[in-house]
Amino acid sequence: MLQATAVATLLCVYWGLIFAVAGLVIGWAASRVLSRARRPAAVPARWCAVGTASLWAVVAWRWSVSGMPGWWLPVPLVVTALAIPLALADLVHRRLPDVLTAPAYPLVGGALGVAAMAGPGGALAVRAVLAAVVFAGVHALVHAVAPAALGAGDVKLSGSVGGVLGATGWQALVIAACTAAVVTVVLAGAAALLRVRRWRGGVPHGPGLLAATCLVALFPGSGLEVGMGN
C-alpha cells in the first residue's frame, strides 16, 4: 500500500515538472507574442512564464490524481495557456489584444473537438457551440448598452470561453458570470484603495472571466455535465 502511494506521488511530481516546464516555455512565448504584436501590449515575461507554468502544474496534478478524464486534458491546457498572458495584458493595458483573443477560437475549438471525439461525443461539441454563441451574444448586448462597463475585447474573449463553459454544462455560464463579476468588484475596490490611475476609465473585466473559466476547466466534475467515467 505504501509502495503504491509512493509510486503515485512520484508520478504526480514527474508529470507536474514536465507540464510546468512546458508551461514556462508557453508563457514566455505568449509574452513575446504580445510585445511584438502590431499593437504591442507588453507584459512582464517572468510573471507570464511563471504563472502559466504554475497553472500547467495544477492541470498535471488534477489529471494525475484522476480529477479529470484524459480526454478533457487538452481543454484546460489551452485555457490556462491563454489565461495568464491575457489577464496580465488587461491588468496592465486595460485591453485584451486581438493577437491572442483571435487565435483562442481555433485553439479552444480544436481542444473541444478532441475532447468531444475522445469523450462523450457530439453532444459536448453542440453544447459548446451554442454556449459560445449565447455567452458572446449576452456580452455583446451589455457592451452595446454600456460600453464603459464592458470593452470590445471582453466581447471577443467571451465566445471562446463560453464554449469551454458550455461544454461542462449550462450552469457553468451562470457560475462564471457571477464569479467574474465578484472578481471585478474586488479589483474595483482594490483600485479605489490603491488609487490605480490606469483604471480610471474602468476596471478590467477580463481577469475575472479568465479566472472563472480556469476554475471550471480545472474542476469540470463539480456537479456539471462533463462525465468522469471515461
C-alpha positions as CSV (number, residue, x, y, z in Angstrom):
1,M,0.0,0.0,0.0
2,L,2.8,2.4,1.0
3,Q,4.7,1.5,-2.1
4,A,1.7,2.2,-4.4
5,T,1.2,5.5,-2.7
6,A,4.9,6.4,-3.2
7,V,4.7,5.5,-6.9
8,A,1.6,7.6,-7.4
9,T,3.2,10.5,-5.7
10,L,6.4,10.2,-7.8
11,L,4.3,10.1,-11.0
12,C,2.3,13.2,-9.9
13,V,5.6,15.0,-9.2
14,Y,7.1,13.8,-12.5
15,W,4.1,15.0,-14.6
16,G,3.9,18.2,-12.6
17,L,7.5,19.0,-13.5
18,I,7.0,18.1,-17.2
19,F,3.9,20.2,-17.5
20,A,5.5,23.1,-15.5
21,V,8.5,23.3,-17.9
22,A,6.2,23.2,-20.9
23,G,4.1,25.9,-19.4
24,L,7.1,28.0,-18.7
25,V,8.0,28.0,-22.3
26,I,4.4,28.6,-23.5
27,G,4.1,31.6,-21.1
28,W,7.3,33.1,-22.2
29,A,6.4,32.7,-25.8
30,A,3.0,34.3,-25.2
31,S,4.7,37.3,-23.6
32,R,6.9,37.7,-26.7
33,V,3.8,37.5,-29.0
34,L,2.2,40.3,-27.0
35,S,5.2,42.5,-27.1
36,R,5.8,42.0,-30.8
37,A,2.2,42.4,-31.9
38,R,1.2,45.1,-34.4
39,R,-0.3,46.9,-31.4
40,P,2.1,45.9,-28.6
41,A,0.8,45.0,-25.2
42,A,4.0,44.2,-23.3
43,V,3.6,42.2,-20.1
44,P,6.3,41.0,-17.6
45,A,7.7,37.9,-19.3
46,R,8.8,36.4,-16.0
47,W,5.4,36.6,-14.4
48,C,3.7,35.4,-17.6
49,A,6.0,32.3,-17.7
50,V,5.9,31.5,-14.0
51,G,2.1,32.0,-13.9
52,T,1.5,29.7,-16.9
53,A,3.9,27.1,-15.5
54,S,2.1,27.1,-12.2
55,L,-1.3,26.6,-13.9
56,W,0.0,23.8,-16.1
57,A,1.4,22.1,-13.0
58,V,-2.1,22.3,-11.4
59,V,-3.5,20.8,-14.6
60,A,-1.0,17.9,-14.3
61,W,-1.9,17.4,-10.7
62,R,-5.6,17.3,-11.4
63,W,-5.1,14.8,-14.3
64,S,-2.6,12.6,-12.4
65,V,-5.0,12.2,-9.4
66,S,-7.9,11.4,-11.8
67,G,-9.5,14.8,-11.1
68,M,-10.4,15.0,-14.8
69,P,-10.6,12.4,-17.6
70,G,-7.7,12.2,-20.1
71,W,-10.0,13.3,-23.0
72,W,-10.7,16.6,-21.2
73,L,-7.0,17.4,-20.7
74,P,-6.4,19.5,-23.9
75,V,-9.1,21.9,-22.8
76,P,-7.6,23.2,-19.5
77,L,-4.2,23.2,-21.1
78,V,-5.4,25.6,-23.8
79,V,-7.4,27.7,-21.4
80,T,-4.6,28.1,-18.9
81,A,-2.1,28.9,-21.7
82,L,-4.2,31.9,-22.7
83,A,-5.4,33.0,-19.2
84,I,-2.2,34.4,-17.7
85,P,-0.9,36.5,-20.7
86,L,-4.4,37.8,-21.4
87,A,-5.1,38.6,-17.8
88,L,-1.8,40.4,-17.4
89,A,-2.4,42.4,-20.6
90,D,-5.8,43.5,-19.3
91,L,-4.4,44.5,-15.9
92,V,-1.5,46.4,-17.4
93,H,-3.1,47.9,-20.5
94,R,-6.8,47.6,-19.9
95,R,-7.3,45.7,-23.2
96,L,-7.4,42.1,-24.4
97,P,-5.3,42.0,-27.6
98,D,-6.6,40.5,-30.8
99,V,-3.3,38.7,-31.2
100,L,-4.4,36.3,-28.5
101,T,-8.2,36.6,-28.5
102,A,-8.5,35.7,-32.2
103,P,-6.4,32.5,-32.1
104,A,-8.3,31.5,-28.9
105,Y,-11.2,30.4,-31.1
106,P,-9.4,27.8,-33.2
107,L,-7.3,26.7,-30.2
108,V,-10.3,26.2,-28.0
109,G,-12.4,24.8,-30.8
110,G,-9.7,22.2,-31.6
111,A,-9.3,21.2,-27.9
112,L,-13.1,20.8,-27.5
113,G,-13.2,18.9,-30.8
114,V,-10.6,16.4,-29.5
115,A,-12.4,16.2,-26.2
116,A,-15.7,15.5,-27.9
117,M,-14.3,12.8,-30.2
118,A,-12.4,11.1,-27.5
119,G,-15.0,11.5,-24.8
120,P,-18.8,12.0,-24.7
121,G,-19.2,12.7,-28.4
122,G,-21.2,15.2,-30.4
123,A,-23.4,16.4,-27.6
124,L,-20.4,18.2,-26.0
125,A,-19.5,19.9,-29.2
126,V,-23.0,21.1,-29.9
127,R,-23.5,22.4,-26.4
128,A,-20.1,24.2,-26.6
129,V,-21.1,25.9,-29.9
130,L,-24.5,27.0,-28.6
131,A,-23.0,28.3,-25.3
132,A,-20.3,30.2,-27.2
133,V,-23.0,32.0,-29.2
134,V,-25.2,32.7,-26.2
135,F,-22.3,33.9,-24.0
136,A,-20.9,36.1,-26.7
137,G,-24.3,37.5,-27.5
138,V,-25.0,38.5,-23.9
139,H,-21.6,40.2,-23.7
140,A,-22.2,42.0,-27.0
141,L,-25.5,43.2,-25.7
142,V,-24.0,44.5,-22.5
143,H,-21.2,46.2,-24.5
144,A,-23.8,47.9,-26.8
145,V,-25.8,49.2,-23.8
146,A,-22.9,50.1,-21.5
147,P,-19.6,50.2,-23.4
148,A,-17.8,51.7,-20.5
149,A,-18.7,48.7,-18.3
150,L,-17.6,46.0,-20.8
151,G,-15.0,46.5,-23.5
152,A,-14.9,45.1,-27.0
153,G,-12.0,42.8,-26.0
154,D,-14.3,41.2,-23.4
155,V,-16.9,40.5,-26.1
156,K,-14.2,38.9,-28.3
157,L,-13.0,36.8,-25.5
158,S,-16.5,35.7,-24.3
159,G,-17.2,33.5,-27.3
160,S,-14.2,31.2,-26.8
161,V,-14.5,31.0,-23.0
162,G,-18.3,30.5,-23.4
163,G,-17.6,27.4,-25.5
164,V,-15.4,25.9,-22.7
165,L,-18.0,26.8,-20.0
166,G,-20.9,25.4,-22.1
167,A,-19.0,22.1,-22.7
168,T,-19.1,21.4,-18.9
169,G,-22.8,22.3,-18.6
170,W,-25.1,25.3,-18.9
171,Q,-24.9,26.1,-15.2
172,A,-21.2,27.0,-15.7
173,L,-22.2,30.0,-17.7
174,V,-24.1,31.5,-14.8
175,I,-21.4,30.4,-12.3
176,A,-18.6,32.0,-14.4
177,A,-20.6,35.2,-15.0
178,C,-21.2,35.6,-11.2
179,T,-17.6,34.8,-10.4
180,A,-16.2,37.2,-12.9
181,A,-18.5,39.9,-11.5
182,V,-17.3,39.3,-8.0
183,V,-13.6,39.4,-9.1
184,T,-14.2,42.6,-11.0
185,V,-15.9,44.2,-7.9
186,V,-12.9,43.1,-5.8
187,L,-10.5,44.7,-8.3
188,A,-12.6,47.9,-8.3
189,G,-12.3,48.1,-4.5
190,A,-8.6,47.4,-4.6
191,A,-8.1,50.1,-7.3
192,A,-10.0,52.6,-5.2
193,L,-7.9,51.9,-2.2
194,L,-4.6,51.9,-4.1
195,R,-5.7,54.8,-6.4
196,V,-4.7,52.9,-9.5
197,R,-4.7,55.6,-12.2
198,R,-4.6,53.4,-15.2
199,W,-8.0,52.0,-14.3
200,R,-9.8,55.4,-14.1
201,G,-11.6,54.6,-17.3
202,G,-13.0,51.3,-15.9
203,V,-11.9,48.2,-14.1
204,P,-10.7,45.3,-16.4
205,H,-13.3,42.5,-16.6
206,G,-11.1,40.0,-18.4
207,P,-9.1,38.7,-15.4
208,G,-12.3,37.7,-13.6
209,L,-13.7,36.0,-16.7
210,L,-10.5,34.1,-17.3
211,A,-10.2,33.1,-13.6
212,A,-13.7,31.7,-13.6
213,T,-13.1,29.8,-16.9
214,C,-9.9,28.3,-15.5
215,L,-11.7,27.1,-12.4
216,V,-14.4,25.5,-14.4
217,A,-11.9,23.9,-16.8
218,L,-9.8,22.6,-13.9
219,F,-12.7,21.3,-11.9
220,P,-15.2,20.1,-14.5
221,G,-16.8,17.4,-12.3
222,S,-18.3,19.7,-9.6
223,G,-21.9,18.7,-10.4
224,L,-21.6,19.7,-14.0
225,E,-22.2,17.7,-17.2
226,V,-18.7,16.5,-18.1
227,G,-18.7,12.8,-17.2
228,M,-15.9,11.5,-15.2
229,G,-16.3,8.0,-16.3
230,N,-14.1,7.5,-19.4
